[in-house]
């Protein structure tokens, strides 16, 4: 199997989550349709399987009338008999009323039917109390017949609603396929997106939008839009929990989008990101890859890159370097500065504009520090090479002009006074006998200095290209993206 081949039936990394989400949507749609169709019979099926149901709340307290007659009892009995005669399962109940008290007797199929009979009796005006002597039939055969009848009715309702469900499923599939087809048209999204990453993201958002639109239409057709609110609420809760669990991953992903919209650097730019220096290889959807001057790969999460202080050394063509030179405290400092300045101007690669600069940086214990500044065009010459040549040229010019760059002097204190006096006398005698007077020489002319190779070193740049920086499919850095100034 070749590297780019995908095994049959294989779901690529990053695709299994959308697949599971789509399947959950389909399952939710089917469940919603079944709930919509079967809702009217759900209570009856539950009553059939369990055999009982929680009793309703007791009726509110009533004021008992002082007057009651047999005529009123007859009206109550007649009203209840009329109600029970119209309801299946209550036709066989016997009703007797005396003094506003209703006595119910007979046999019913389930506890739910018994509860319903009691509820009707309590609602009739003039009823003071209901005495229940109803018995529930626990025989198997009647229950099986009742259950089978309910199953048949449920199946009939399902068959009646099946065309509507199939139409809703067809609408969802149509929107799903249309969204997927549009998401695959990357050429369309590349016209408005700066790189492949944003184009792919827009395609995924388009696909999800079509799926959601199809789901809403399908549920509306089934009159189950309330189920959509439940699904969205559950999805929101799950998304919130997952967001907290993978907060760093989500932060990196969002940072990748923001960095790809406005690239802070380009491929091969030499940058410093929170102390990590290197040439940019690529910006992926998770991290920024640098190639250090030592040839090592440095991977920095995009969330850290987005929040970091980034120093881009390549953005401007002109770049300044500096180095320090120490001279003796007895030297003529203006002459030494003038010589160093003229030497820098003579070094190949050093720009005449902006001009080099030599300043007195500090006064040391035994020398004076001169700091030299010079500018180069880093597109034409190499910074390290020009800096090396500048240091060598200034050193050679100072040696030729007799400008002393002294070594550090250390003083040693002896605590024996006699030995210290003898040693001091011997040292003074030796110094006066062997020391030559210091000669102060001027620096009127600059001796020509041979300049070495200062051409740009392309080693790191070649390694960056070899690392796959030009792979547009995986690199979010694009020439079409906006640039941060």
Order of alpha helices (4+ residues) and beta strands (2+ residues): alpha-alpha-beta-beta-alpha-beta-alpha-alpha-alpha-alpha-alpha-beta-beta-beta-beta-beta-alpha-beta-beta-alpha-beta-beta-alpha-alpha-alpha-beta
